Amino acid sequence: MRKISVIAPLGTSPPVVTEFIQYLENSLKERVSDLTVILTQDPYVKACGDLVEQAILDKYPHIHYHKRELSFTDIDTKDKLQQFMIKMSKLLKDQVEKYHADRIYINGAGGRKDALIALTIIAQFFPVVGVYHIIRPDVQTFNIELERIKHEIEELGKAEDKRSYYLKNKDKFEPIMYPHPSKYSVIKMPIIPYPINELYKIGNLLKENKVKIKDTKLSKDYIESLVKLGIFHSNRSYLYRTDEGSFFLKLIKTVLGNI
């Protein structure tokens, strides 16, 4: 049996996760085996995670629900974004090497835009099926509907018996968590796999604080691009690793292991 894994950051809009699962299961006919939801330390976000878990358990009991918590309440600084990228790289690497996922889907609709961008970048380094986003044409009505059950979501987060609380309020939760597919659109983000051999080349260059340009075996145009992106500083003869380059070295090591 194939192992189909879904990775989904979550904010304060829990339906985007269940809508995506509904899309995979009903429209693409993919039998999802595992859902991993990424949560911040924000109490309401955690309650939204509880709602997703109970909604999945109720409608798709064959899916194993997992959660991974970040150590902060929001991705609102460069440092936190970099932490997020490293953690997501480790998670994706584990999906491939440790859990042997046959297909990996990333749903970026639940996180901030910077998280979606970061996931799209990271996905190029792993054998994922794609990164997806969910669009609600009538977002104003959606927000009103979600606001109406905010109290129930908060109470679900506090409840000791979350299963019983969900079932008791299922008539309120289910229409929001599983709307008719006509009410939303699922969009696949265009990405191209990044060649692993090229990633090794960049990683090996970044291992050194200073490297001769003539020894890089990279084209002039590519070197200029790396400099423009702030990964290296350069003069006529040498490339010098920047702080940005040091982060990418850490990221590449996470993806490839020791280089």
Backbone torsions as a table, in degrees:
resi	resn	phi	psi	omega
1	MET	NA	133.2	-178.9
2	ARG	-70.7	146.1	177.2
3	LYS	-101.3	112.8	-179.0
4	ILE	-107.6	117.6	-174.6
5	SER	-114.6	138.2	177.0
6	VAL	-120.3	131.9	176.4
7	ILE	-111.5	129.1	-175.3
8	ALA	-145.2	107.0	169.4
9	PRO	-63.6	148.0	-176.8
10	LEU	-129.9	134.9	173.0
11	GLY	-111.8	-124.1	-177.3
12	THR	-107.8	18.9	178.0
13	SER	-125.2	75.5	-176.3
14	PRO	-58.3	-28.0	-179.3
15	PRO	-60.4	-25.9	-177.2
16	VAL	-63.7	-24.6	178.1
17	VAL	-77.3	-49.3	-178.9
18	THR	-69.2	-32.0	175.5
19	GLU	-62.2	-40.5	-179.5
20	PHE	-67.6	-41.3	176.6
21	ILE	-62.5	-42.5	177.5
22	GLN	-59.5	-41.0	178.1
23	TYR	-63.2	-46.8	-179.7
24	LEU	-63.8	-47.2	-175.4
25	GLU	-71.1	-43.6	-172.2
26	ASN	-92.3	-39.2	-176.7
27	SER	-90.3	-45.5	-179.3
28	LEU	-91.2	-7.8	179.6
29	LYS	59.0	35.6	175.3
30	GLU	-94.6	125.3	177.2
31	ARG	-89.1	100.0	-176.2
32	VAL	-70.6	133.9	179.5
33	SER	-100.0	-33.9	-175.8
34	ASP	-140.6	138.0	174.2
35	LEU	-124.1	122.0	176.9
36	THR	-112.8	116.3	-178.9
37	VAL	-101.8	133.8	-178.9
38	ILE	-100.6	120.8	-175.5
39	LEU	-117.6	149.0	168.8
40	THR	-91.3	-177.2	-179.5
41	GLN	-85.8	1.7	178.2
42	ASP	-64.0	127.7	-176.4
43	PRO	-57.7	-39.4	-179.1
44	TYR	-70.3	-36.9	176.2
45	VAL	-62.3	-40.0	177.2
46	LYS	-63.0	-40.1	177.6
47	ALA	-64.4	-38.0	175.9
48	CYS	-62.8	-36.9	175.8
49	GLY	-63.1	-38.7	176.9
50	ASP	-63.3	-38.9	178.9
51	LEU	-65.0	-43.9	177.2
52	VAL	-59.3	-45.5	-178.8
53	GLU	-58.8	-47.4	-177.5
54	GLN	-69.0	-37.3	179.0
55	ALA	-66.8	-38.4	177.4
56	ILE	-67.9	-45.6	179.8
57	LEU	-58.8	-35.9	-176.8
58	ASP	-74.0	-43.4	-173.6
59	LYS	-98.4	-32.4	-178.5
60	TYR	-128.6	69.0	-174.4
61	PRO	-64.4	-14.0	178.9
62	HIS	-78.0	-12.1	-178.8
63	ILE	-85.7	129.5	175.4
64	HIS	-85.0	122.4	-178.0
65	TYR	-94.6	131.2	176.3
66	HIS	-129.5	152.2	174.7
67	LYS	-132.5	145.8	175.5
68	ARG	-127.0	126.5	-177.1
69	GLU	-103.6	131.8	172.4
70	LEU	-77.9	162.9	-174.4
71	SER	-90.2	10.3	-177.5
72	PHE	-138.3	169.5	-176.2
73	THR	-88.5	-17.1	-178.5
74	ASP	-160.2	152.1	174.2
75	ILE	-91.7	84.3	-172.5
76	ASP	-123.6	11.5	175.4
77	THR	-139.8	163.2	178.4
78	LYS	-61.8	-40.4	-179.5
79	ASP	-62.7	-42.7	179.6
80	LYS	-67.7	-37.0	177.2
81	LEU	-63.6	-40.8	178.6
82	GLN	-66.4	-39.8	175.4
83	GLN	-59.8	-42.2	178.8
84	PHE	-60.5	-44.4	-179.0
85	MET	-63.5	-40.9	179.0
86	ILE	-65.7	-44.1	-178.6
87	LYS	-64.6	-41.4	179.3
88	MET	-67.7	-34.2	176.8
89	SER	-65.0	-42.1	177.4
90	LYS	-63.5	-40.8	-179.8
91	LEU	-63.0	-46.1	-179.8
92	LEU	-66.4	-38.2	177.9
93	LYS	-62.4	-41.5	177.6
94	ASP	-64.5	-38.5	179.3
95	GLN	-58.9	-38.8	-178.0
96	VAL	-79.0	-51.0	-170.0
97	GLU	-90.5	-35.2	-175.3
98	LYS	-93.7	-42.0	-175.0
99	TYR	-104.4	-4.3	173.1
100	HIS	54.5	47.0	177.1
101	ALA	-66.1	132.6	178.2
102	ASP	-80.0	-36.5	179.1
103	ARG	-139.9	134.6	-179.6
104	ILE	-122.0	124.7	175.0
105	TYR	-110.3	137.4	175.3
106	ILE	-113.9	124.3	176.1
107	ASN	-107.1	106.4	-176.7
108	GLY	-92.7	5.6	-172.3
109	ALA	-69.4	-23.9	-174.4
110	GLY	-84.1	-15.2	-177.4
111	GLY	-98.6	-179.7	174.8
112	ARG	-68.3	166.2	179.3
113	LYS	-60.6	-36.3	179.8
114	ASP	-66.7	-33.0	177.2
115	ALA	-68.0	-39.7	178.1
116	LEU	-62.8	-43.6	178.4
117	ILE	-62.6	-44.8	-179.6
118	ALA	-61.5	-43.8	179.8
119	LEU	-64.6	-37.2	178.9
120	THR	-64.2	-39.2	177.6
121	ILE	-65.9	-49.1	-177.3
122	ILE	-63.7	-36.8	-177.3
123	ALA	-58.5	-26.1	-179.8
124	GLN	-66.2	-18.2	-177.6
125	PHE	-93.9	-3.8	-174.9
126	PHE	-131.0	158.2	-179.6
127	PRO	-79.7	64.4	178.8
128	VAL	-90.7	154.6	176.8
129	VAL	-71.6	-36.0	178.7
130	GLY	166.5	167.0	174.1
131	VAL	-107.1	132.4	-173.0
132	TYR	-122.4	153.2	175.6
133	HIS	-131.5	152.6	-178.9
134	ILE	-117.9	131.4	-178.7
135	ILE	-114.3	130.9	173.3
136	ARG	-106.9	106.6	-179.7
137	PRO	-56.6	-41.7	-179.4
138	ASP	-100.3	67.3	-173.8
139	VAL	-67.1	-29.3	-179.4
140	GLN	-65.3	-44.5	177.4
141	THR	-65.0	-40.7	178.1
142	PHE	-58.3	-46.4	-179.5
143	ASN	-63.8	-37.5	178.1
144	ILE	-65.2	-44.5	179.4
145	GLU	-62.0	-40.5	-179.5
146	LEU	-68.5	-39.5	179.7
147	GLU	-63.6	-32.7	-178.9
148	ARG	-64.4	-27.5	-179.3
149	ILE	-106.9	14.4	-178.4
150	LYS	-60.7	-41.5	179.6
151	HIS	-61.1	-44.2	-179.8
152	GLU	-64.7	-36.3	177.6
153	ILE	-64.2	-44.4	178.4
154	GLU	-61.9	-41.2	-180.0
155	GLU	-68.3	-35.6	175.7
156	LEU	-61.1	-41.0	178.4
157	GLY	-62.5	-30.4	-179.1
158	LYS	-86.9	-21.5	-171.9
159	ALA	-65.5	138.4	175.1
160	GLU	-72.7	-42.9	177.8
161	ASP	-102.9	85.2	-174.5
162	LYS	-68.0	-32.5	179.0
163	ARG	-62.2	-48.2	-179.7
164	SER	-63.9	-40.5	-179.6
165	TYR	-64.5	-41.7	179.2
166	TYR	-62.0	-48.3	-178.4
167	LEU	-62.6	-36.5	178.6
168	LYS	-63.9	-32.4	-177.1
169	ASN	-112.3	21.4	-176.4
170	LYS	-58.8	-34.7	-179.6
171	ASP	-64.1	-23.4	176.2
172	LYS	-89.4	-41.4	-175.0
173	PHE	-74.0	-47.3	-169.2
174	GLU	-60.9	-43.2	179.8
175	PRO	-62.6	-27.9	178.9
176	ILE	-80.6	-42.0	-176.2
177	MET	-76.9	-28.4	-178.9
178	TYR	-131.0	69.4	179.0
179	PRO	-71.9	168.7	175.1
180	HIS	-62.3	137.7	-178.0
181	PRO	-55.2	-21.3	179.2
182	SER	-69.2	-14.3	-176.8
183	LYS	-86.3	-7.1	179.6
184	TYR	-147.3	160.6	177.9
185	SER	-123.4	141.1	177.1
186	VAL	-107.2	125.1	-176.1
187	ILE	-117.4	130.3	176.6
188	LYS	-89.9	126.8	179.7
189	MET	-77.4	135.3	-179.7
190	PRO	-75.3	119.1	175.6
191	ILE	-135.4	154.9	177.4
192	ILE	-123.4	131.8	179.2
193	PRO	-57.9	138.2	178.8
194	TYR	-89.5	127.6	-177.9
195	PRO	-59.0	126.5	-177.6
196	ILE	-63.0	-35.9	179.6
197	ASN	-63.7	-33.3	176.9
198	GLU	-71.3	-34.8	177.7
199	LEU	-64.6	-38.7	175.9
200	TYR	-61.6	-41.9	-179.4
201	LYS	-60.1	-47.4	-179.7
202	ILE	-64.5	-42.2	179.4
203	GLY	-60.5	-42.7	-180.0
204	ASN	-67.0	-34.5	175.8
205	LEU	-66.4	-41.9	-176.2
206	LEU	-71.1	-17.2	178.5
207	LYS	-63.9	-24.4	-179.6
208	GLU	-101.5	137.7	176.1
209	ASN	-67.1	-26.9	-175.6
210	LYS	-145.1	131.1	-178.8
211	VAL	-141.3	143.0	177.4
212	LYS	-70.3	132.2	-178.6
213	ILE	-60.0	-38.5	-177.8
214	LYS	-67.9	-17.9	179.5
215	ASP	-91.1	-5.3	-174.3
216	THR	-74.9	-27.3	-176.3
217	LYS	60.4	27.4	176.8
218	LEU	-108.9	152.7	179.7
219	SER	-68.4	156.6	179.4
220	LYS	-59.7	-42.3	-178.8
221	ASP	-63.5	-40.1	-178.9
222	TYR	-68.6	-40.5	177.1
223	ILE	-61.7	-42.8	178.7
224	GLU	-61.5	-37.8	178.9
225	SER	-65.6	-41.8	178.7
226	LEU	-63.3	-35.7	178.4
227	VAL	-71.4	-44.1	179.1
228	LYS	-60.8	-34.8	179.5
229	LEU	-77.0	-6.8	176.9
230	GLY	82.9	15.4	178.9
231	ILE	-80.8	-30.5	174.9
232	PHE	-132.8	153.3	159.8
233	HIS	-99.8	159.7	179.7
234	SER	-149.3	157.7	163.7
235	ASN	-125.2	-161.3	-175.5
236	ARG	-67.9	-25.0	-172.1
237	SER	-115.6	-26.8	-171.3
238	TYR	-129.1	154.4	167.6
239	LEU	-108.0	138.7	179.9
240	TYR	-121.9	127.2	-178.9
241	ARG	-67.5	134.8	178.2
242	THR	-97.0	177.9	174.2
243	ASP	-61.8	-38.5	176.5
244	GLU	-62.2	-40.3	177.9
245	GLY	-64.1	-36.1	178.4
246	SER	-63.7	-38.0	176.5
247	PHE	-64.9	-44.4	-179.2
248	PHE	-65.1	-31.2	174.8
249	LEU	-62.4	-44.3	178.4
250	LYS	-63.4	-41.4	179.4
251	LEU	-64.4	-44.7	-179.6
252	ILE	-64.3	-39.6	177.2
253	LYS	-62.9	-36.8	178.0
254	THR	-64.8	-41.0	-179.0
255	VAL	-71.2	-45.8	-172.2
256	LEU	-96.5	-17.3	-169.9
257	GLY	87.9	-155.0	-179.9
258	ASN	-69.2	134.2	177.3
259	ILE	-125.9	NA	NA
